């Protein structure tokens, strides 16, 4: 069975989407997913599922929607996708925790960066279903405006690497 990494939008961030990790794990197990593992409180869960990506994504989003009162948004990626995302990260001089990868539900349009307002020197690169953003002063203080990020969920490069490592360990029998 394939290993999926689910990245949930708006979970346990800024007082919204409160979801204890134990409940997230229980929801996944209730859907029939196996080997469920979570990573930090921001809505990262790894599991095995015997269904196509779109079906798994929909099932999880629907189940969480019932629990939370509204669907949070679920972005699934594979180990290989996460490894490629980490390996192809632009901005090689950026601190990994200042480089955020925004995971989108679908590929952003080619003009997605055209409306970017970056008053603090932020830089962004579009890469299919992801947008990489370097925040020179950190994302918490940034005044960046980039509408294309709205439907997605962001993780810093350290987290992306850790999730890829965890998925690799699961696939390799760990």
GIWOWO-V151909 format. One record per pair of residues at least 24 apart in sequence whose C-alpha atoms are under 8 Angstrom apart, sorted by the first residue. I is the first residue (numbers start at 1). GAP is how many residues later the second one is. Records with the same first field share a line. If there is no record, write none. Layout:
I->GAP / GAP
//
This chain:
1->47 / 48 / 49
2->46 / 47 / 48 / 169
3->43 / 44 / 45 / 46 / 75 / 76 / 164 / 167 / 168
4->42 / 43 / 44 / 45 / 72 / 73 / 74 / 75 / 163
5->39 / 40 / 41 / 42 / 71 / 72 / 73 / 74 / 158 / 162
6->37 / 38 / 39 / 40 / 51 / 68 / 69 / 70 / 71
7->36 / 37 / 38 / 67 / 68 / 69 / 96 / 146
8->34 / 35 / 36 / 64 / 65 / 66 / 67 / 145
9->34 / 63 / 64 / 65 / 66 / 143 / 144
10->32 / 62 / 63 / 143
11->30 / 31 / 32 / 61
12->29 / 30 / 31
13->29
17->51 / 55
18->50
19->49
27->33 / 36 / 37
28->32
31->28 / 29
39->124
46->121
73->78 / 79
74->31
75->28 / 29 / 30 / 77 / 78
78->89
79->84 / 85 / 86 / 88 / 89
80->84
82->78 / 79 / 81 / 82
83->78 / 81
85->75
86->71 / 74 / 75
89->43
90->35 / 42
91->43
94->40 / 42
96->60 / 61 / 62
97->41 / 59 / 60 / 61
98->36 / 37 / 38 / 39 / 40 / 41 / 58 / 59
99->33 / 34 / 35 / 36 / 57 / 58
100->32 / 33 / 34 / 35 / 54 / 55 / 56 / 57
101->29 / 30 / 31 / 32 / 53 / 54 / 55 / 56 / 59
102->28 / 29 / 30 / 31 / 47 / 50 / 51 / 52 / 53
103->26 / 27 / 28 / 49 / 50 / 51 / 52
104->25 / 26 / 27 / 45 / 47 / 48 / 49
105->24 / 46 / 47
108->40
112->35 / 36
113->33 / 35
115->30 / 31 / 32
116->28 / 29 / 30 / 31
117->27 / 28 / 29
118->25 / 26 / 27
119->24 / 25
120->24
//
